[in-house]
Amino acid sequence: MGLFSRRSREKRAGADGESRREPAPVQAPPVELPEDGRPVSAPLSEVDRSRIARGLDTLAERGVDVDDLAAVGAAYDLAFAEARRGDGQSAAELVELFGVAIGEHLARHSARGWAVVTDVFGTDLGLVDARGDTVVVPHNLVGARWMRGEVGWIPGVVGHLVTLVPRTARPPNDT
């Protein structure tokens, strides 16, 4: 589903004999989409939760507060510039990292929760609202803008997504 495949990174990780490969998610049976093509969602697996936790740990190590969109945006812009100069991490690693940052921000500040989302493009981590009316795949948000060379977009775009489904829309007992 993402624009940057983890599969090639996993192959590279094994090429030098080191074991850096992340555990692969359990292969779920194929999901049939409704005839109208609407996305469907499923609960996170432990592997998915670990993937998010690793991203959050890396962001914390970098001093990025996912609750602060200006900080997330500044960190993304810096990482993008470094990668374009050849000084930073790969595009795939950064799309993963900032996909998690944006997703976690939405999970904390809007009435959306993490899920495994399948749509016509495939399956990836995403966020769904309580009614399932909207789906956001943060890795696709980051990947598309990365390919277009956009910077400075995170606070505005993600801030707008928060306002569309504000956290106050959640029932009081929903965590």
Secondary structure, DSSP 4 states (H G I P E B T S, - for coil): --SS-HHHHHHHHHHTS---PPPPPP-PPPPPPPTT---EEEPPPHHHHHHHHHHHHHHHHTT--TT-HHHHHHHHHHHHHHHHHTSS--HHHHHHHHHHHHHHHHHHHBSEEEEEEEETTEEEEEEEETTS--EE-HHHHHHHHHHHT--S-HHHHHHHHHHHSBGGGS-TT--
